[in-house]
Amino acid sequence: MLELKNICFKRDNKNILDNINLTLDETKFYVITGPNGSGKSTLAKIIMGLVKPDSGRIIFNGKDITDTSVDERAKMGISFAFQQPVRFKGITVYDLLKIATKKKLTKDDACAILSRVGLCAMDYIDREVDASLSGGELKRIEIASVIAMNPKVAIFDEPEAGIDLWSFENLNEVFKEIEASYSGITIVISHQERILNIADQIILIVNGKIKDAGTKDKMLSEIFKRNYCPKGGESCERKG
């Protein structure tokens, strides 16, 4: 279980997050959504430890981790996938998966993980994680590295950012597979309808506050009715 208690964060005297309280349970697939600039990505970075809150506490499986480092949280089983995946010149996909899993990983094991994210393993296993890979390929390789970690909490910050429609369609199938089989907590920051549609729970953040939260059946009509996330659209900017 992951608990956020009264999380507040300011930047340039502006409230980015204002008294956020959440309880996230294992085996659940959560999507955090809301207008651009509402604080979604900041919240994800606070959970990972990339940003420290001004006040409030983060409790993970009964332990206060508010002041722990990114490395310490990674060792506890919390992982983070960035909007723009990092490229590693000189490191192969196989190397990256071995680093992620932190245990013996055969090429057959690595190929099985790559297959789960829709990549033909033999075409990628020995490729470098560099500029020769497209945005969609990098996204799926990064997700494969998260799968290799088998984390207790997997955080994905706007995984659809910067990829083409074909890659996004495949990416969404990957998330469906994760949602069906993963036993930890999955948190996706997104405003894409297709990802919202596979969530167990949707959390709507507006102006740094939790506006509402609940099942997708409860949340979707309200979100689109108020145009927080235009149905089928690319952005989540509130209009009017």
Buried (B, 14 or more C-beta within 10 A) or exposed (E): EBBBBEBBBBEEEEBBBBBBEBEBEBEBBBBBBBBEBBBBBBBBBBBBBBBEBEEBBBBBEEEEBBEBEEEEBBEBBBBBBBBEBEEBEEBBBBBBBBBBBEEEBEBEBBBEBBEBBBBEBEEBBEBBBEEEBEBBBBBBBBBBBBBBBBBBBBBBBBBBBBBEEEBBEBBBBBBBBBBEEBEBBBBBBBBBBBBBEBBBBBBBBBBBBBBBBEEBEEBBEBBBEBBBBBEEEEEBBBEE
